[in-house]
C-alpha cells in the first residue's frame, strides 16, 4: 500500500488456480535434490529487473531447482491467500501488505524465521516493517519495501501548486474542479487516502485500553477530518463514490486530474511508455511531473500519512522451507533491494536506500514518510480490512450521508471485529 500503500486496498478474494510447489519427485524436503519454489508477488510494483535477478540468482545458487514467480492482486491477499497457505499445495514465499502480516502470523500460516533474521539484515532491516512482521517476540515476515502517498500534479493543469495547509489544499481542489477535471481525485473506497484527514485533525482509527479496543472514527476530531474529506468528495472530485484507487495513471494521463494523492511508485506508472502494456504519458501529462507531501493543518507541517509497504514470509506449509529461506535471503540481499530502490520503492534494508533516485518525487515521499502512522496492531486487523467496513463507510460519506452517524456505525463494526 499498499499499496500501495498503499499502498494500497488489501482486501477481497477471487478464484485462482494454485500452482504446485517444490519437489515433483514426491521426496521429502530433506531428500529432494531438485524441485521448484513458487514465490507470490503482489501487483506490478516489483520491477522486472528485480524479478529476473531473483530467479537467475536462486537458480544459479541452487542447481537443479527452479523458481517461479506468480503475480497476485491485492484482492487475492485475503481469503485466497488463507485458502492457499492452509492447503497442501501452498506457495513457498509470499508478499503481503504490512497491515496484513500480523493476521497471517496469528493464524499460524507463516514460518518462524527468527533463525535467519541476522542473515536477512538484522539491524539493517527497516524497523517499522520489522515490527509488522514480529509477534510474541518471534520474527515471521521480513521487510520488503515501504512507501508513502504524496500529491502528484502536472504544471500543465495546476498553475499555482504547493498549498501550505490542508485547508488550502482542499480549497484549491474545489476551485480547480470542473465537469471534466477532478481538482482532487478521490474515489470513495480509497481509505488509505482518507486516513490523513482523520489523523491531521487529531483523530484515530482505534486505541487500545487494556485488552479492549475502542474505535475512534466517531470522535469529534475524527469527524472533523471526515467532514473535510466529504467536502472533497462533494466539491472537488469526479471520481466515482464507489470506486477504488486502482490505476490512477489512467485518468491522470487523460488530463482529468489536477491533484492526486498516490504512492510514490505511481510515478513509474505515469512515466511508462505510451505503447507499454499499461501505458503512461511521459510525453504529455507526465512531462515535468511534480509532487509534494500532503500539507497539515498548520503551515510548514505535513499531514500524517499511512506508512504503507509489504513484508515477505515463508509459508508454514512450504514443501521446501530451507530453499524458501534461500529465496527470502535473495529478496533481502543488497543487490535485489537496490533494484527496488532504483524503482523508487523505499527498500526493506536501510543500506540500500542510497540507491533511491535523487529527485523531487522521491524526496517528497521521504518527507511525507517522516510523519507517518500505522493501523492498529491487532491480530484481528486483517479481518477489519477483509470486511470492507471502512471503504463501505467512506462510500456513504462520499454519497453525502451524515458523517457522525456513519462514523458511529463504523466504530461499532470495528470494535465487534477487534474485540472478538
N, C-alpha and C positions, 0 to 999 in steps of 0.2 A: 502497500500500500500501500501493501498496499498497498500499490499499490497499491500502492502504487498507489501506500502508500499508497497507495495508498495505493500507497497506495491509498486506493485500494479497496470494492465490495468483495468481502471474503466469504460469502455465504452461498447457499443453494446447492443443488445437486443435479447431475444429468447422467444418463446411462452411458457407460463407456465399456469398451472391450478391454479387459485386463490382460496385460502381456505376461507371459510366463517368465520366470526369473531363475537364473542360476542352475547350472548342472543338469543338462538333459540326460545324463547317464543314469540318474537315479541314485548316485553315490551320495554318502553323507558329506557335509561340507568339509570335514577334516580329510576325506579321502579324495575329493574331487581335484583333478589336475587341470581340468578345463571347465569352462562354464560361461555363464552370461550374467551380467549385472545390469539391472534396469534402474535408471535414475529418472525421477519425475521432476521436471521444472515447470514453473507456472508462468504462463503468458510469454510475451516476447521481450521482456526486459533484459534477459541474459543474452548478450551479443553472440553472434555466430562464431566469432573468433574464440570466445571462451568455451563454447560448446565443443568446437573442434579440438581445442587444447586439452579439455578433459578426456575426450575419447582417445585421442592419439597418445597422450601421456599414460593413461591407465593401461591401454593395450600393449604399449611398448614395455611397461614395467611389470606386466603380468602375462607372460607368454601363455598362449592357449586360451585366454579369456577375451571376451568381447564386452563392450559397454554400449548399451543402447539408451538414448535419451528420448523420453516421451514428453511432449508438451501438453500440459493441462491448462485449464482455465481456473480463475478464482472461484467460479461457480462449482467446480469439482471438489473444492477443498473442504467440503463439509461431509455430507452423507456418503458421497462417492469414495472419499479418502478413507472414512471409517470402515466402510464395507471392504475395500481392498486391503487395508492394513490388518484387518481382522481375519482375512481369508488365508488359505494355504497357497495362494497364488499372489502373494504380496510383492510389491516393488521392493527394491533394496534400499534406496536412498530417496528421500522426498524433500521437496521445498514446501514450507508452509509460511503463512503470514505470521509475523511475530506475535500478534494478539491471539493466534490460534494454538501456539505451541503448547501452552500450559494445559489446555484441554486434552490434547492428544496424549501428553505425558500422563495426565491423571487417569486416562483410560488404559494405560499400560501398553500403548501402541508403539512407543519408541524405546530403543535400546539404550541403557545407561552407557554413556561413552566417557565417563569420568576418567577411565584409564588412559585415554589418549588426549585429554584436554590440553596437556602441555605440548604434545606433538602438533596439535591443531593451531597453537599460537599462544596459549597460556595468557600472560598479561598483555599480549599484543592484540587480543580479541576485543572487539568493541563492547564496552561494559554494559550498555543498555540492552543489547541483544543477548549478552551472556545471561543477564537476569531473566530475560524472557524464556530462555531455554533451560533454566535451573529450577529444580523442585525438590524440596526436603533435603537440600544440601548436595544433591546429585546432579550431574550435568548430562542432559539428554539431547539438546538441539543447539548446534553451533551457529554463530552469527554468519549470515551470508552477505547481505548488503542492507544499507539503510538509505532512507530518502525522506525528503520533506516537500510539502507543497509550497510553491511560490506563484506569484501572479505574473503570467505571461501577457505580453501585448506586442503589437506591431505599430511603429510610428506612422504607418500608412493609414491607420484608423484612429489611434489615440495621439492627439497632438499636444496634450497637456498632461503628461503622465506623472507618476510618483506622488500620489496623495500622501499627506503626512500623518493622518489619523484614520481610524476605521470609519468614523462618521463621514470624513471627506471622501473616502473610497466609495462608500455606498452612495453618497450624493453624486459623485462623478458618474458612477454606473447608471444611476437613474437618468441623469442628464444626457448620457450618450445613447440611451435606449431608443430604438426606432422599431418600426414594424419588421425590419429585416436584420437588424443588428442587436445582439444582446450586449448591453453595457457591461453586465457581469453575467457570464454563462453559469447558471446554477440549476441543474436538474434536481428534482426533489429527492431522489433516492441517494444522492451523494452525501452520505452522512459524515464522512471524514472532513469534508469542507464545511460542514455545519458546526463542528466542534469548536473551531476558533472563535466563533461568535459567542458561544456559551462561555468559554474559558476567558476570553478578553473581558467580559463583564463580571468575572469573579465566580461564575458558576462551575459546577462539577457534574460528572456523569453519575457517580455513586461514591459514597465514602463508607468505610468500614468502622463499626463500633463493636468491638469485641468480636464475636462470631457472626454478627449480623451486618448485612449490607443495607444502607439507606440510600436509595436513588434520589437524585437531586435535580432532575430536569424541571421540576415544578417550583424550585426555589425562586425567590424574587430576582436573584442575579441571573440565573439561567433563563428565566422567562424574558428578561430584558434583552438578552442575546438572541433568543429565538424570535422575539418581536422584530428586532433589527433584521434578522435573516428573512423574515416574512416580507419586509419592505423590499428586499432584493427579489424575492420570488414574484411579488406582485407588480413591481415597478421597474425592474432592471433586466429581466431575462426573458428570452423567448424559448428557453429550454423546456421540454415537457415536464409537467409537475410529477409525472410518474416515470420519468426517465432516469437513467443512471449516468455515470461518468465515463463509460467506455468510449474509446476512440475520439477523444476531444479534438484531435487534429483535423477531423473531417469538417466540422463547422468552422473551425479556426481558418483552415485553408480555403474555405468557401467565402471568406471575408465576412462572416456572420457574427464575429466576436470582437469586442473591444478588450475586456479583461477576462482572463480565465485563470483560476487557481488550480494548479495541477502539479503532480510530482515532477521534480527536476528532470527526470529522464524522458519526459514527454517532448523535450527539446528534440530528441533524435527522431521521434515520430513526425514532428513538424518539418524537420530538415531532411527527411528521407526523399530520395529521388522521386520525381513526379511519375516515373514509369515503374516504380517498385510495386511489389505485390500489395503492400499497404502504403499507397503514395502519400507523400508530403507535399510541401510547396516551397522549396528552397529558393526559387527564383521570384516568388510573388510575395505572399504574406509572411513567409518565413524569412525573407530577406531582412536583415537588420533586426532580427528577433531580440527582444529585450525582456527583462523580468526584474521584480523586486519582491522583498518579503512583504507579506500582508501586514499592514500597519496596525498598531494597537490603539487603545483609546486615547493615550497621551502622545503628543508629538515627540518623536525621537525614540519611540518604543515599537516593538513588533508584537503582533498578536501571538499567543501560544498556538502552536500547530501540533498536529498529531505526529509523533515520531514513528513513521512507518518503516517497513522493511520486511525482511524474510530471514528465517532460520532454516537450516538443513539438518536432517536427522537420519539415522539408520533405523529401518523398520525392525521392530521386535521379532517379527516372523520372517525376516530375511533368511533365505536358504544358505546364504554365504556371508555371514556377518563380518568375517575378517576381511574379505575382499570389498565389502561395502564400506568398511572403515578406511581401506586404502583409497577408495574413490573419494571419500569425505576428506581425507588429507589433501588430495589434489585440489578439491574445491576450495580449501582454505590455504592453499600454498600461495606464496608471494607472486609467482608467475601468473596464476589464474586470477587472483584478486586484483592484480594490476590491470588486467584486461577489463574487469568490471569497472574499475576506476576510470580507465580511459573512455569508457562508455558513459561516464557521468554518474555512476552509482557510487555512493559512499561505501567503500569496501568494509568487509567484516573484520579485517585485520588493520590495525591502526597504521602500521608501517607502509601499507600500500596507498595511503591517502595522498602521498606525494605525487602519485600518477594522475590525480584528478586534474582536469583541464583548468587552466588559469584564465577563466573568462567570467563575464558578468553573471551569467546564469548559475554557474557552479558556485560562485561566491555568494550570490543571493540565497542559494539553498543552504550554504554553510551558516549564513547569518540567521536564516529562519530556524534552522535546527538548534541553534544555540538557545532558543526559547521554545522548547517542545515538551509535550506531555504524552502520557500513555493511557490506555484504557485500564479499568480496574483489574488488579492482579488476583483474579479468582479463577479456579479451575473451571468454573461454570460459564466464564465469559464467552467462550466459543458458542455455547448454546444461545446466549443472547443474540449474537451475530446471526446464527443459523435461523433463529425465529423471525428475523427481519422486522422486529418491533420498532427499531429506531428509524429505518428508512420508511416504514409504513406511516409512522407518526409524522415524519417530515413531509410526506406527500400530502397529508391532510392539512398541514400548515401552509404548504405551497398552494393549496386549493382555497386558502382563505379562511380556514377554520379557526376556532377560538383557541389561542395558544395555551392559555393556562389550563383549560380543560383537557386538551390533548396531552400536555405535559404530565398532568396528574395521572391520566390513564397509562401513559408510558412508564412512569415511575412504578406503578403497581405491577405492570408486566415484568419489568426488570427485576424488581425485588422478589417476585414469585420464582424467577429462574435462579437468581444468585443465592437465595436462601433456602433452596430445596434440599 
